[in-house]
Amino acid sequence: MGLAGGVAGVLVAWSQMTKEVSCTLRKCRERYPALSVIVASPAPSLPSGGDVLAEGATAFLPWPSDIEDVRRALASGMRPLNGDGS
């Protein structure tokens, strides 16, 4: 079962990745394993201070990104979760 409206993914700003947001994203991925969770940041690489992939994200993108990078990031989440929640 998919999300209403055929939602393929969620784009979250790195600056918004709080513990509460991470928990909500993990719960969404548990319920909808094909949901992509993309974390974006104006930094060209993943900022220090946390591993967004361990926090429930399926991809990281520097922002702005071109449409092909966004499409690849969306496709990266269309896989079931592992037993460990990743």
DSSP file (Angstrom, degrees, kcal/mol; ACC not computed):
  #  RESIDUE AA STRUCTURE BP1 BP2  ACC     N-H-->O    O-->H-N    N-H-->O    O-->H-N    TCO  KAPPA ALPHA  PHI   PSI    X-CA   Y-CA   Z-CA
    1    1 A M              0   0    0      0, 0.0     2,-0.1     0, 0.0     0, 0.0   0.000 360.0 360.0 360.0 131.2    0.0    0.0    0.0
    2    2 A G        -     0   0    0      1,-0.1     2,-0.1    30,-0.1     3,-0.1  -0.382 360.0 -83.7 -97.7 177.2    1.4    3.4   -1.0
    3    3 A L    >   -     0   0    0      4,-0.5     3,-1.9     1,-0.1     4,-0.2  -0.429  59.4 -81.3 -76.9 156.4    0.9    6.8    0.4
    4    4 A A  G >  S+     0   0    0      1,-0.3     3,-0.7     2,-0.2    -1,-0.1  -0.304 116.8  17.6 -57.2 136.6   -2.0    9.0   -0.7
    5    5 A G  G 3  S-     0   0    0      1,-0.2    -1,-0.3    -3,-0.1    -2,-0.1   0.533 124.0 -80.5  79.0   5.8   -1.5   10.7   -4.0
    6    6 A G  G <   -     0   0    0     -3,-1.9    -1,-0.2     1,-0.2    -2,-0.2   0.843  62.8-170.4  70.9  33.7    1.4    8.4   -5.0
    7    7 A V    <   -     0   0    0     -3,-0.7    -4,-0.5    -4,-0.2    -1,-0.2  -0.392  10.4-175.3 -60.3 127.6    4.0   10.2   -2.9
    8    8 A A        -     0   0    0      1,-0.2    28,-2.2    -2,-0.1     2,-0.3   0.684  57.8  -8.9 -98.3 -23.3    7.4    8.8   -3.8
    9    9 A G  E     -a   36   0A   0     26,-0.2     2,-0.4    28,-0.0    -1,-0.2  -0.994  52.0-122.4-167.5 170.0    9.6   10.7   -1.3
   10   10 A V  E     -a   37   0A   0     26,-2.6    28,-3.1    -2,-0.3     2,-0.5  -0.987  18.7-152.5-124.7 132.8   10.1   13.3    1.3
   11   11 A L  E     -a   38   0A   0     -2,-0.4     2,-0.4    26,-0.2    28,-0.2  -0.938  18.3-176.4-108.0 122.5   12.7   16.0    1.0
   12   12 A V  E     -a   39   0A   0     26,-3.2    28,-2.7    -2,-0.5     2,-0.3  -0.959  25.4-123.6-122.9 135.2   14.0   17.3    4.3
   13   13 A A  E >   -a   40   0A   0     -2,-0.4     3,-2.3    26,-0.2     4,-0.3  -0.577  21.2-127.8 -74.0 137.1   16.5   20.2    4.9
   14   14 A W  G >  S+     0   0    0     26,-3.2     3,-1.8     1,-0.3    -1,-0.1   0.868 110.2  61.3 -50.9 -39.4   19.5   19.1    7.0
   15   15 A S  G 3  S+     0   0    0     25,-0.3    -1,-0.3     1,-0.3    26,-0.1   0.669 101.9  52.9 -65.3 -15.8   18.8   22.0    9.3
   16   16 A Q  G <  S+     0   0    0     -3,-2.3     2,-1.9     1,-0.1    -1,-0.3   0.402  75.3 114.3 -97.9   0.6   15.4   20.4   10.2
   17   17 A M    <   +     0   0    0     -3,-1.8     2,-0.1    -4,-0.3    -1,-0.1  -0.503  40.2 156.8 -80.0  81.3   16.8   17.0   11.1
   18   18 A T     >  -     0   0    0     -2,-1.9     4,-2.5     1,-0.1     5,-0.2  -0.442  59.9 -99.8 -91.2 172.7   16.0   16.9   14.8
   19   19 A K  H  > S+     0   0    0      1,-0.2     4,-2.3     2,-0.2     5,-0.2   0.884 125.5  52.3 -60.3 -38.5   15.6   13.7   16.8
   20   20 A E  H  > S+     0   0    0      2,-0.2     4,-2.3     1,-0.2    -1,-0.2   0.909 109.8  47.3 -65.6 -42.4   11.8   14.0   16.5
   21   21 A V  H  > S+     0   0    0      2,-0.2     4,-2.7     1,-0.2    -2,-0.2   0.924 111.7  51.0 -64.8 -43.7   12.0   14.3   12.7
   22   22 A S  H  X S+     0   0    0     -4,-2.5     4,-2.3     1,-0.2    -2,-0.2   0.915 110.7  48.9 -59.4 -43.7   14.4   11.4   12.5
   23   23 A C  H  X S+     0   0    0     -4,-2.3     4,-2.2     2,-0.2    -1,-0.2   0.916 111.9  48.7 -62.8 -43.9   12.0    9.2   14.5
   24   24 A T  H  X S+     0   0    0     -4,-2.3     4,-2.3     1,-0.2    -2,-0.2   0.909 111.1  50.0 -62.7 -42.8    9.0   10.3   12.4
   25   25 A L  H  X S+     0   0    0     -4,-2.7     4,-2.4     2,-0.2    -2,-0.2   0.900 109.7  50.7 -64.5 -40.7   10.9    9.5    9.2
   26   26 A R  H  X S+     0   0    0     -4,-2.3     4,-2.0    29,-0.3    -1,-0.2   0.912 110.5  49.7 -62.6 -41.3   11.9    6.0   10.5
   27   27 A K  H  X S+     0   0    0     -4,-2.2     4,-2.1     2,-0.2    -2,-0.2   0.901 110.0  50.9 -64.3 -40.5    8.3    5.3   11.3
   28   28 A C  H  X S+     0   0    0     -4,-2.3     4,-3.1     1,-0.2    -2,-0.2   0.922 110.4  49.3 -61.1 -43.7    7.2    6.4    7.9
   29   29 A R  H  < S+     0   0    0     -4,-2.4    52,-0.2     1,-0.2    -2,-0.2   0.844 108.7  53.3 -66.7 -33.0    9.8    4.1    6.3
   30   30 A E  H  < S+     0   0    0     -4,-2.0    -1,-0.2     1,-0.2    -2,-0.2   0.919 117.1  37.4 -65.5 -42.1    8.6    1.2    8.5
   31   31 A R  H  < S+     0   0    0     -4,-2.1    -2,-0.2     1,-0.3    -1,-0.2   0.857 132.1  28.0 -77.9 -35.5    5.1    1.7    7.3
   32   32 A Y    ><  -     0   0    0     -4,-3.1     3,-2.4    -5,-0.2    -1,-0.3  -0.738  68.9-179.5-127.3  80.6    5.9    2.5    3.7
   33   33 A P  T 3  S+     0   0    0      0, 0.0    46,-0.7     0, 0.0    -1,-0.1   0.721  79.7  59.1 -58.5 -23.7    9.3    0.8    2.9
   34   34 A A  T 3  S+     0   0    0     44,-0.2     2,-0.3     2,-0.1    43,-0.1   0.488  78.9 115.3 -84.7  -1.2    9.3    2.2   -0.7
   35   35 A L    <   -     0   0    0     -3,-2.4     2,-0.4    -7,-0.2   -26,-0.2  -0.532  60.2-142.3 -71.6 127.1    9.3    5.8    0.6
   36   36 A S  E     -a    9   0A   0    -28,-2.2   -26,-2.6    -2,-0.3     2,-0.5  -0.735  10.2-162.0 -87.2 137.4   12.5    7.7   -0.2
   37   37 A V  E     -a   10   0A   0     -2,-0.4    21,-3.0   -28,-0.2    22,-1.6  -0.948  10.0-171.6-122.3 108.4   13.7   10.1    2.4
   38   38 A I  E     -ab  11  59A   0    -28,-3.1   -26,-3.2    -2,-0.5     2,-0.5  -0.876   9.0-158.5-106.4 126.4   16.2   12.7    1.0
   39   39 A V  E     -ab  12  60A   0     20,-2.5    22,-2.6    -2,-0.5     2,-0.4  -0.909  14.3-166.1-103.2 128.6   18.1   15.0    3.2
   40   40 A A  E     +ab  13  61A   0    -28,-2.7   -26,-3.2    -2,-0.5   -25,-0.3  -0.882  10.9 173.7-118.4 147.2   19.4   18.1    1.4
   41   41 A S  E     - b   0  62A   0     20,-1.8    22,-3.2    -2,-0.4   -28,-0.0  -0.992  40.9-125.2-146.9 148.4   22.0   20.7    2.6
   42   42 A P  S    S+     0   0    0      0, 0.0    -1,-0.0     0, 0.0   -29,-0.0   0.655  87.8  98.1 -68.5 -12.3   23.7   23.7    1.0
   43   43 A A  S    S-     0   0    0      1,-0.1    -2,-0.3    18,-0.1    20,-0.3  -0.505  81.3-130.6 -73.0 144.9   27.0   21.9    1.9
   44   44 A P  S    S+     0   0    0      0, 0.0     2,-0.3     0, 0.0    -1,-0.1   0.676  90.4  27.4 -72.2 -15.9   28.6   20.0   -1.0
   45   45 A S  S    S-     0   0    0     16,-0.1    -2,-0.1     0, 0.0    16,-0.1  -0.895 109.7 -65.0-137.8 169.8   29.0   17.0    1.3
   46   46 A L        -     0   0    0     -2,-0.3     4,-0.1     1,-0.1    -6,-0.0  -0.330  57.9-121.3 -58.2 122.6   27.3   15.5    4.3
   47   47 A P        -     0   0    0      0, 0.0     3,-0.4     0, 0.0    -1,-0.1  -0.282  29.7-105.3 -63.5 152.0   27.8   18.0    7.2
   48   48 A S  S    S+     0   0    0      1,-0.2     3,-0.0     3,-0.1     0, 0.0  -0.289  91.8  66.9 -70.7 163.2   29.5   16.6   10.3
   49   49 A G  S    S+     0   0    0     -2,-0.0     2,-0.2     2,-0.0    -1,-0.2   0.516 101.0  18.5 105.2   5.8   27.4   15.9   13.4
   50   50 A G        -     0   0    0     -3,-0.4     2,-0.8    -4,-0.1     3,-0.1  -0.800  64.6-116.9 167.5 152.5   25.4   12.9   12.3
   51   51 A D    >>  -     0   0    0     -2,-0.2     4,-1.1     1,-0.2     3,-0.7  -0.875  24.5-169.1-104.9  99.3   24.8   10.1    9.9
   52   52 A V  T 34>S+     0   0    0     -2,-0.8     5,-2.5     1,-0.3    -1,-0.2   0.787  85.5  59.3 -62.7 -27.9   21.5   10.9    8.1
   53   53 A L  T >45S+     0   0    0      1,-0.2     3,-1.0     3,-0.2    -1,-0.3   0.879 106.4  47.2 -69.1 -35.3   21.4    7.5    6.5
   54   54 A A  T <45S+     0   0    0     -3,-0.7    -1,-0.2     1,-0.2    -2,-0.2   0.712 106.3  61.3 -73.5 -19.7   21.4    5.9   10.0
   55   55 A E  T 3<5S-     0   0    0     -4,-1.1   -29,-0.3    31,-0.0    -1,-0.2   0.313 132.5 -83.0 -90.5   8.1   18.7    8.4   11.0
   56   56 A G  T < 5S+     0   0    0     -3,-1.0    -3,-0.2     1,-0.4     2,-0.1   0.333  87.4 129.4 112.1  -7.7   16.2    7.1    8.5
   57   57 A A      < -     0   0    0     -5,-2.5    -1,-0.4    -6,-0.1   -19,-0.2  -0.480  42.7-159.7 -78.4 152.5   17.2    8.9    5.3
   58   58 A T  S    S+     0   0    0    -21,-3.0     2,-0.3     1,-0.3   -20,-0.2   0.560  74.1  12.0-103.4 -13.9   17.8    7.0    2.1
   59   59 A A  E     -b   38   0A   0    -22,-1.6   -20,-2.5    -7,-0.1     2,-0.4  -0.992  58.2-143.9-159.4 155.5   19.9    9.6    0.3
   60   60 A F  E     -b   39   0A   0     -2,-0.3   -20,-0.2   -22,-0.2   -14,-0.1  -0.979  20.2-176.1-121.3 138.2   21.8   12.9    0.9
   61   61 A L  E     -b   40   0A   0    -22,-2.6   -20,-1.8    -2,-0.4     2,-0.2  -0.998  26.5-128.0-132.3 136.2   22.0   15.6   -1.7
   62   62 A P  E     -b   41   0A   0      0, 0.0   -16,-0.0     0, 0.0   -22,-0.0  -0.591  51.2 -96.0 -70.3 147.4   23.8   18.9   -1.8
   63   63 A W  S    S+     0   0    0    -22,-3.2     2,-0.1   -20,-0.3     3,-0.0  -0.971 104.1  38.1-124.8 133.7   21.3   21.6   -2.6
   64   64 A P  S    S+     0   0    0      0, 0.0     2,-0.3     0, 0.0    -1,-0.1   0.440  82.3 170.4 -77.5 154.1   20.6   22.9   -5.1
   65   65 A S        -     0   0    0     -2,-0.1     2,-0.1    -4,-0.1    -2,-0.1  -0.904  34.8-104.3-126.4 156.8   20.8   19.7   -7.2
   66   66 A D    >>  -     0   0    0     -2,-0.3     4,-1.8     1,-0.1     3,-0.6  -0.396  36.8-104.8 -79.9 164.6   19.8   19.0  -10.7
   67   67 A I  H 3> S+     0   0    0      1,-0.3     4,-2.5     2,-0.2     5,-0.2   0.812 118.1  57.0 -61.1 -34.0   16.7   17.0  -11.5
   68   68 A E  H 3> S+     0   0    0      2,-0.2     4,-2.4     1,-0.2    -1,-0.3   0.891 106.1  50.4 -66.6 -37.9   18.6   13.8  -12.5
   69   69 A D  H <> S+     0   0    0     -3,-0.6     4,-2.2     2,-0.2    -2,-0.2   0.896 110.9  49.4 -64.7 -39.3   20.3   13.8   -9.1
   70   70 A V  H  X S+     0   0    0     -4,-1.8     4,-2.5     2,-0.2    -2,-0.2   0.916 110.1  50.9 -65.1 -42.8   16.9   14.2   -7.4
   71   71 A R  H  X S+     0   0    0     -4,-2.5     4,-2.3     2,-0.2    -2,-0.2   0.917 110.9  48.3 -61.0 -43.5   15.4   11.3   -9.5
   72   72 A R  H  X S+     0   0    0     -4,-2.4     4,-1.6     1,-0.2    -1,-0.2   0.901 111.1  50.7 -63.3 -40.0   18.3    9.0   -8.6
   73   73 A A  H  X S+     0   0    0     -4,-2.2     4,-0.7     2,-0.2    -2,-0.2   0.898 109.7  50.2 -65.4 -40.0   17.9    9.9   -4.9
   74   74 A L  H >< S+     0   0    0     -4,-2.5     3,-1.0     1,-0.2     4,-0.3   0.920 110.3  50.3 -61.8 -43.1   14.1    9.1   -5.1
   75   75 A A  H >< S+     0   0    0     -4,-2.3     3,-1.2     1,-0.2    -1,-0.2   0.795  98.9  68.0 -66.0 -27.9   14.9    5.8   -6.8
   76   76 A S  H 3< S+     0   0    0     -4,-1.6    -1,-0.2     1,-0.3    -2,-0.2   0.771  98.2  51.1 -65.6 -24.9   17.4    4.9   -4.0
   77   77 A G  T << S+     0   0    0     -3,-1.0     2,-2.4    -4,-0.7    -1,-0.3   0.553  79.5  98.1 -89.3  -6.8   14.7    4.7   -1.4
   78   78 A M    <   +     0   0    0     -3,-1.2   -44,-0.2    -4,-0.3    -1,-0.2  -0.340  66.7  90.3 -83.4  60.5   12.5    2.3   -3.4
   79   79 A R  S    S-     0   0    0     -2,-2.4   -44,-0.0   -46,-0.7     2,-0.0  -0.978  82.7 -94.8-147.9 153.5   13.7   -0.8   -1.6
   80   80 A P        -     0   0    0      0, 0.0     2,-0.1     0, 0.0   -50,-0.1  -0.317  44.7-102.5 -69.7 155.7   12.6   -2.6    1.6
   81   81 A L        -     0   0    0    -52,-0.2     2,-0.1   -51,-0.1   -47,-0.0  -0.427  32.9-117.4 -70.4 149.1   14.1   -1.9    4.9
   82   82 A N    >   -     0   0    0     -2,-0.1     3,-2.1     1,-0.1    -1,-0.1  -0.416  35.5 -99.8 -76.5 165.2   16.7   -4.3    6.4
   83   83 A G  T 3  S+     0   0    0      1,-0.3    -1,-0.1     2,-0.1    -2,-0.1   0.729 122.2  61.4 -59.7 -22.5   15.8   -6.0    9.6
   84   84 A D  T 3  S-     0   0    0      1,-0.0    -1,-0.3     0, 0.0    -3,-0.0   0.366 121.2-103.5 -88.5   6.1   17.9   -3.5   11.5
   85   85 A G    <         0   0    0     -3,-2.1    -2,-0.1   -56,-0.0   -56,-0.1   0.489 360.0 360.0  89.6   3.2   15.8   -0.5   10.4
   86   86 A S              0   0    0    -31,-0.0    -3,-0.1   -28,-0.0   -31,-0.0   0.444 360.0 360.0 -97.1 360.0   18.2    0.8    7.7
